[in-house]
Structures are given as structure tokens and as C-alpha cells.
Amino acid sequence: MEFGRVWSRHQRTLLITMMMFKMGLLCTAAADTCLSSPCNNGATCVDHLEDYACLCPKGPVWYTGAYCDDLYDPCSLAPCTNCTSQPGTSAYTCHCPDGLTGLNCTEDVDECQSNPCEGARSNCVNGENSYSCLCPLGSGGEDCQGNVTTCSEETCQNGGTCMDIPDFGHRCQCAAGYHGMDCEENVDECSSEPCHNGAICKDRVDAYQCFCVPGFQGYHCDLDINECASQPCQNNGTCLDQVDHYGCDCAPGFKGEALLSYIWLGF
């Protein structure tokens, strides 16, 4: 009988203990892990799945780590590789490599902003940590500061003289009778039609020649030949000058082209 009463009391104690567990009235040391205050520097301890987690403060000093005992290093999450910071704050500084700028070194430096290329007609092209100059004709070098000779013996043709012009290139001073970029074209002196009276113009170098039709003479064939100058009409005939020929107005009693015939009038 005694054994039965003991077992009955044990059953009641076990039943009451199980009900207290179920109702949350009985806790063990393992159930409340934050009782030992494991979190440092004012962190908040939170029970989590029979363990704990420390919620670290972010001001005025920012701590991190499992127990919030490490000063937060903002460079740990910074997007740049060369970084310095003030531990315990969110302030960091990225030290950018050449060619990059900005808070996180994500912006390209415009090397053309300082106008490194010389000359009004030069063009600067920005690159990655570099620039290049597109120089006009006649200029060259890294910054278009050098004068590039574009003349050679073959540049200007037909005896033309080559001259280097800054920001332009070469220019040919052509000999008389030639024109064009490189003096490659002969000037057509006949284009102005200098020959008159149906003459044929022959173009030459810095000159022309007129081939006159019969009856005209002179450099431009503008002079009518006076066929009466030789006084071809005889016996007091009057010479009539015409183009490339003449006519005789014979005196009474004469006829013929040169008045060589005598007309017998019966006297």
C-alpha cells in the first residue's frame, strides 16, 4: 500500500510539472539565454530558437560582432578597394586611382577638361585615364604642339613652291600658268577667248597663240590686213580694201582686176 501511495504522489508531481511547462510557468536556465547579459556596449539581447542574438547599437558609436564588442568598419562594405574610415561610424573615404573620381570612384575623370590640346582646330578625345589629340593638318605631337612638315619635293607639281601653314597643312604657290591644290592643272589661257575674227587659239604654258584666218593679223588677229597697201590698182584706179582681198574701181577707159587692160574708146 505504501508503494502505491508514493507512486501516486509521483504521478501527481509529474503531471503538475508537465502542465507548468505547457503553460510557460516553469523555465529552465537553458530557456532564457539572455540572463547572463552576453551582449556588450549597450546592445539588446533577443532570445531566438533556444539561443540569443545581439542587436548592436548604431549610434553614437556603431558596434558589430556576435557580442557587439567590435567597432564597425565602414570600409568592409565600401565599393572601393583603397579605403580609409573612422571606426564606429558610417564615414569612409575612397582613394581613387588615376582616371576615376567620385564618392565611390565610379566617375571617370574628363582629362580633356583642362584643354590639353593646342590649337583652335584640334580635338581632344577623352579616354580611360588618358586622352588623345586629333591634330589639324600641319600640327602633331602628344598635345598638337609640334609643327609637322607636310611638304616634300613631290608635293607641288610643275615647279610650284610648297609652304607649310600651321593649322592648315601645305599650300602650293604655283608657277605662272598652273593652278590647283598641288599645281597639277594647266591654266587655259584660251578660256577668255582672246583671239578675234574667227582665229584659232592654241593654249600654251602661261601663254597662248592665235592662228589668224586669212585677211587678219596681229597677236590677237584683231588687225585687218590692208590689201591696198601695195597699191595693186593701176592706171589711177581706186583700191577698195576688203577682208582677204581688194577691189579696184577703175578710171574711165580701163577695166580688169589690176587695171592692166586699156579700153579703146575709138578716139
C-alpha positions in Angstrom: 0.0 0.0 0.0 2.8 2.4 0.9 4.4 1.9 -2.6 1.1 2.7 -4.2 0.7 6.0 -2.3 4.3 7.0 -3.3 3.8 6.2 -6.9 0.5 8.2 -6.9 2.2 11.3 -5.4 5.0 10.9 -8.1 2.4 10.8 -10.8 0.7 14.0 -9.5 4.0 15.8 -9.3 5.0 14.8 -12.9 1.5 15.8 -14.1 1.7 19.2 -12.4 5.3 19.8 -13.8 4.2 19.0 -17.3 1.2 21.4 -17.1 3.5 24.2 -15.8 5.9 23.6 -18.7 3.0 23.8 -21.1 1.7 27.0 -19.5 5.2 28.6 -19.5 5.2 28.9 -15.8 8.3 26.8 -15.3 11.5 27.9 -17.2 15.0 26.4 -17.1 18.3 28.2 -17.4 18.7 27.0 -20.9 15.4 28.5 -21.9 16.4 32.1 -21.0 19.8 32.6 -22.7 19.9 36.4 -22.2 20.0 36.1 -18.4 23.8 36.2 -18.5 23.8 39.6 -20.4 26.2 38.4 -23.1 25.8 41.5 -25.3 28.2 44.4 -24.8 28.3 48.1 -25.4 24.6 48.7 -24.8 23.4 46.1 -27.3 20.0 44.5 -26.9 19.8 40.7 -26.3 17.0 38.8 -28.0 16.0 35.1 -27.4 16.0 33.2 -30.6 15.4 29.4 -31.0 16.9 28.4 -27.7 19.8 30.8 -28.4 20.2 34.5 -28.4 21.2 37.3 -30.8 22.7 40.7 -30.0 21.2 43.8 -31.7 24.2 46.2 -31.8 23.6 50.0 -31.5 24.3 52.2 -34.4 24.9 55.5 -32.5 26.6 57.4 -31.3 29.2 54.6 -31.7 28.5 51.7 -34.1 29.5 48.3 -32.9 29.3 44.9 -34.6 30.2 41.3 -34.0 28.4 38.4 -32.2 28.7 40.2 -28.8 28.8 43.8 -30.2 32.3 44.3 -28.9 33.9 45.3 -32.3 33.9 48.8 -33.7 32.1 48.8 -37.1 34.5 49.4 -40.0 32.5 51.1 -42.9 35.2 50.0 -45.4 34.1 46.5 -45.0 31.1 47.2 -47.3 32.6 50.1 -49.3 32.6 49.6 -53.1 36.2 50.7 -53.4 39.4 48.8 -52.7 41.6 51.5 -51.3 39.5 52.8 -48.4 40.1 54.5 -45.1 37.4 55.1 -42.4 36.6 56.3 -38.9 35.8 53.0 -37.0 32.5 53.1 -35.2 30.9 55.5 -37.7 29.5 55.2 -41.2 32.1 57.6 -42.6 34.6 56.3 -45.2 36.8 57.7 -47.9 37.6 56.0 -51.2 41.1 56.9 -52.5 40.5 56.7 -56.3 43.1 55.5 -58.8 44.1 57.8 -61.6 41.3 58.5 -64.0 38.5 57.9 -61.6 36.7 60.2 -59.1 33.5 60.5 -57.0 32.5 59.2 -53.6 32.8 55.6 -54.7 35.4 56.1 -57.5 32.8 55.3 -60.1 33.0 58.5 -62.2 35.5 58.9 -65.0 37.8 61.9 -64.9 37.5 64.0 -68.1 41.1 64.6 -69.0 40.0 66.9 -71.8 38.5 69.4 -69.3 41.9 71.2 -69.0 42.1 71.7 -72.8 45.5 70.0 -73.2 45.4 70.0 -77.0 47.0 73.1 -78.6 45.3 75.0 -81.4 41.8 76.1 -82.0 41.1 73.4 -84.6 42.5 70.5 -82.5 40.0 68.0 -81.0 40.5 66.3 -77.6 39.2 62.7 -77.1 38.8 61.6 -73.5 39.9 58.0 -72.7 40.3 55.8 -69.6 42.9 57.6 -67.5 44.1 59.2 -70.7 43.3 61.5 -73.6 44.3 61.8 -77.2 44.5 64.8 -79.5 43.2 64.8 -83.1 45.5 67.4 -84.6 44.8 69.5 -87.6 47.0 69.3 -90.7 50.4 70.8 -90.0 50.4 70.1 -86.3 51.4 66.9 -84.4 52.8 65.5 -81.2 51.0 64.5 -78.0 49.3 67.8 -77.5 49.5 69.1 -81.1 52.3 71.4 -80.2 54.7 70.3 -82.9 54.8 71.6 -86.4 54.5 68.7 -88.8 56.1 69.2 -92.2 53.8 68.1 -94.9 55.9 69.4 -97.8 58.1 67.2 -99.9 59.7 67.5 -103.3 56.8 65.8 -105.0 54.0 67.7 -103.2 53.8 70.7 -105.6 53.9 69.9 -109.3 55.1 71.8 -112.3 57.7 73.9 -110.5 55.3 75.0 -107.6 56.7 76.1 -104.3 55.4 74.2 -101.2 54.8 76.1 -97.9 53.8 74.6 -94.5 50.8 76.5 -93.0 50.1 75.9 -89.3 46.6 74.5 -88.6 46.1 74.0 -92.3 48.8 71.8 -93.8 50.6 72.6 -97.0 49.9 75.2 -99.6 51.4 75.4 -103.1 52.5 78.6 -104.7 52.1 77.7 -108.3 54.4 78.8 -111.1 52.9 81.0 -113.8 50.5 79.1 -116.0 49.4 76.4 -113.4 46.9 76.2 -110.6 45.2 73.6 -108.4 45.8 72.3 -104.9 49.2 70.9 -106.0 49.6 73.0 -109.1 48.6 70.0 -111.2 46.4 71.9 -113.6 47.5 74.0 -116.6 45.7 77.3 -116.8 43.7 77.5 -120.0 44.6 80.9 -121.3 42.3 80.4 -124.2 39.2 80.3 -122.0 38.9 84.1 -122.1 38.7 83.8 -126.0 41.5 86.3 -126.6 41.7 85.7 -130.4 39.4 87.7 -132.6 37.8 87.4 -136.0 37.4 83.7 -136.1 41.1 82.9 -135.2 42.0 79.6 -133.6 43.5 79.9 -130.1 46.3 77.4 -129.1 46.8 77.2 -125.3 50.4 77.1 -124.1 52.1 77.3 -120.6 51.4 80.8 -119.3 50.7 81.9 -122.9 48.5 81.4 -126.0 48.9 81.7 -129.7 46.3 82.9 -132.2 46.2 81.4 -135.7 44.5 84.1 -137.8 42.2 83.4 -140.6 43.2 84.9 -144.0 42.8 88.7 -144.1 43.8 89.4 -140.4 47.0 89.8 -138.5 48.3 90.8 -135.1 48.8 89.0 -131.8 45.1 88.7 -131.3 44.2 88.7 -135.0 42.4 91.9 -134.5 44.1 93.8 -137.3 42.6 93.7 -140.8 45.3 93.3 -143.4 45.2 96.3 -145.8 45.4 94.5 -149.2 45.6 98.0 -150.8 48.9 98.8 -149.1 50.8 97.5 -152.1 48.8 99.8 -154.4 47.7 96.9 -156.7 45.3 99.0 -158.8 46.9 100.6 -161.8 46.1 103.5 -164.2 44.8 105.7 -161.4 42.3 103.0 -160.3 40.9 103.3 -156.7 41.7 100.4 -154.4 38.9 99.1 -152.2 40.2 97.1 -149.2 38.1 94.1 -148.2 38.6 91.1 -146.0 41.3 89.0 -147.5 41.0 90.7 -150.9 40.7 94.0 -152.6 38.8 95.5 -155.4 39.7 98.2 -158.0 37.4 101.0 -159.0 38.8 101.7 -162.5 39.1 105.1 -164.0 37.2 105.6 -167.2 38.6 103.7 -170.2 40.2 100.9 -168.0 39.0 97.6 -166.6 40.3 94.5 -165.1 41.3 93.3 -161.7 44.5 95.2 -161.7 43.5 97.6 -164.4 46.1 96.2 -166.8 43.7 96.4 -169.8 43.1 99.5 -171.8 39.7 100.1 -173.3 39.8 101.5 -176.8 37.2 104.2 -177.0 37.6 105.0 -180.7 39.5 108.2 -180.4 
